[in-house]
Amino acid sequence: MISRTERAANYAILLLFATFALWPVLTILASALGPGDSGGPGGLANFPAAWEQGRFGSSMLTSVAVSAFVVVVAGVLSVLAGYAFGTMRVPGAAVLFPLFLLGLMVPTEVIVVPLYFDLRTFGLTNTFWAIALPQVAQSLAFGTFWMRAYFRSRPQSLIEAGRLDGAGSWRILWQILVPPGRPAIVTMVVLTFMWTWNEFLIPLVMATDGDLRTAPLGLAFFQGQHMTGFTLLAAGAVIVAVPVVVVYLFLQRHFIRGMLEGAVRE
């Protein structure tokens, strides 16, 4: 039994860490709702003002399109690759799987310059594909590692029972293994969406067209326009962060379950 003193100490420590984590968020939110720059109305009026001045409509739309594409394509490919590496004897798997893991080890800063010249050779720079495809490749590395660990943790008896019932590999994947793996898949989706939405360097280098700016990139240019006033900049930061918060809150039950179940385990 935990004594009252120990319970109180635990709550005090948790409260301290929660305050430490939430204080920057609350500070930005309070600044976004503060008095307007240059004598503006302030309050909730800061958000439409920041939306209009920062032209976040276009950048948010680009981020939504890129994030949706990356999440769907990388998610499906990760499930398929993880299923193959986790349940099948893939020729050359001892070499191929470590190659996938290189995507987790090599930072974006190392590959962005040669990647730019490669995409320019194919005429893809300053296009939607120049922003989306590199992030699909990056997310595929993590997704394959994540899903392989999940499929390897499933009882082999499930697969064998499916095969005895006449199910093929495709049916075993989508009807037997994927349904109970929803928490692991949702965790992968949330993390992929968060990383894609917050990506800054690839859109900055690959697309110079203002119409292809993503939300974080639009916020950076908006910051350059408001070096003296912090209120509208804080409002813009809240606007950019809202989609990630909404996605997490909507999927948090499955996300937390996937993390607690230890989807990544060998």
N, C-alpha and C positions, 0 to 999 in steps of 0.2 A: 504494500500500500504506500502511496505517495503522501507524504505529510503536507499539511497546509503551507508550511514554510517553503517546501520544495516546489509545490504548485505555484505559489506566489512568485517565487524566483523565476520559474519557467515563463510565466506570463510576462514578467517584467523584462526578461531578455527578449522575448518575442516582440513585445511592444517597442523596445528600443530598436530592434532591427527593422520593424515595420516603419517606424518613424524615419529611420535613416534612408530606407528605400523610397518612401512616398514623399519625403520633403521636397526633392527637386521637382516632382510632378505637380505637387500642390503649389509650389512657387511659380511655375510656368502658368498654371491655370489661373492663379490669382493675378498675375501680371496681364494675362490675356483679357481679364474682366476689369482691369483698372481703367483709370482716366485715359481718354483717347489722346493720341499724339497730336500736337499742334492745336490743342483746344477742342478736339473732337468730342462727340457725345460719350464715348467710352461704353463700358459694359458689354452687353451682347452685340451691340452695334459694331464692335471691333471685328467680329468674325465676317460679316458680309463685306466690310471695308477691306479686310485683308484678302478675302476671296477675289474681290474685283481688282484691287491694285496688284496683287501677285499673280493674277491670271491662273489661279489654281484649277480652274475648270478643265483646261486643256491638259495640264500636267497630271492631274488626278486621273483623267480618262486614260492617258498613256500608261500610267502605273497600273491601273486596273486591268487593262488589256495585256500588258506584259506579265503581270503576276498570274492572271488566269491561265494564260498560255503555258507559262513555266510550270505552274502547279499541276495542270492536267497532263501535259506531255511527260514531264519528269516523273510524276506520280505513277502513271501507267507503265512507263518503261522501268521504273524502279521495282514495281511489283513483279513484272515479268522477269527482270534480271535477278532479283532476289529469290524468286521461285526456282529459277534454273540453278543458281549457285547453291541454294539451300537444300534442294531435294533431289537433284539429278547429278549424274556424273558427266560434267561438261568437259569435253576434251580441252586440255590446256588451261583448266581452271586455276591451277597453281600459279600460272603466270598472269592470266587475265584478271583475276580478282585483285591482286596487288596493284595492277594498272589502274583499276577503278579507284583504289584507295589513294592514289597519287593526287586525285582531285581534292582530297581532304587535307593533304599535306602541303601542297604548293599554294601560296597565297596569290590573290588576284594581281597584286602589284608586280609579281615576277613575270606573269604571262600576258599582261594587257598590251604591252608594246608589240611583241611579235604577233599577237592575235590581231591587233589592228591592221598590220601590214598584210596578214593572210586574208582577212576579210576585204581589205581594199583591193587585193588582187582579183577577188571574185565579184567586185562591184557591190558589196553589201554594206559598206560603211554608210552612215547617215540614213539607215533604214530601221524599221521595226525589228528585222531579223538580227541585225547587229547587236541590238540590246538583249533580245530574248534568247537566242540560241546559245551564247556563251553561258548564260545563267542556267539553261537547261542542263548543259554539260556539268556545271558545278554542282547543281542539285542532284543530278543523277548519281554522282559519286557517293554522297551521303545516303541517298534513298536506297541504293543497292546494298550498302553496308547494313543499313537499318532493317530492311525487309529480309535480307538473307538471315540475319540473326533471328528474326521472328519465325521464319519458316523452319529453321534448324531446331527451334525450341518446340515445334509441334510434335506430338507423338507419331511415330512412324506407323503405328497401328491404324491411324486415320487414313493415311494414304493407301495402305494395304487393303483396308476394308473397302475403300472406294474402287480400287482396281478389281477386287473380287466381285463387286457388283456391276462390273463392266464399264466403269467410268474411265474416260480418257484423261490425259494430263490437263486439258483445258477445263473440263468439268470439275476435276479435283481441285484445281486452283480457285475457280470462281464460286463454286457451290459448297465446297468443304472447308477450304483453308481461309479464304478471304472473309466470310461473315464473322467468325469469331476474332478475326484480326482487325476489326474496326478501330479499336483504341490505338493500336500501333500505326495504322494507316493515317488516322486523324492526326496523331502526333507528328508524323512526317509531313503531312499537308500544312499544318499550322507553322512548323518551323521553316518549311520551304517558302511559304507565303511571306513570313516575317523577313527572312533574309532577302527575298526578291524585292519586296516593297522598299526595304531600307538600303538596297544597293545604290552606291553613289558613283564609284569609279568607272564602271563599265559604261553607263549612260553618258557620263561626262566625256569619255574618250571616243566612244563609238558614234555618237550622234551630236553634231554641232547645230543641227536645225532646231530652232526654238520650239517648233511644233512637236518635237519628239522628246522634250524634256520630261523626265519623270518627276514625281512629287518632291522627293528629297533634293533633286537638282533645282527644281523651281524654287524651293525654300532657300537654297543657297544663293541664288540670284536675287531673290527677294531680300535677303539679308544685306546684300551689297547696296540695295536701294534705301535701306533704313538703318544706317549706322548710328544715328543719334536717337531715334525713337525705338523703344523696346516693346511697346504694347502691341502694335500690329505684328511685329515679328513673333511675339509669343502666341498671338492668335493664329498666325500661319503655322507655327509648330504644332499647335493643338489640332488644327485641321488635318495636317499630314499624318499625325499619329492616330487619329480616330479610327480609320479602317482596321488597323492592326488590333486595336483594343476591342473593337466590335467582333472581329473574327475570333479572337481568343475567348471573349465572354460567351459567344455563341457555341463554341466547341470545347469549352474548358472541362466539362465533365469527362469527355472521351480523352482529352489531352492529358489530364491529370491521371486518369486510369492507365493510359498507355505508359506514362512515366513510372508510375508506381509498380506496374506489373513487370517492369524491367524488360522492355521490348528488346533492348540490345543486350543480349547475353549469349554466351557460347555454351 
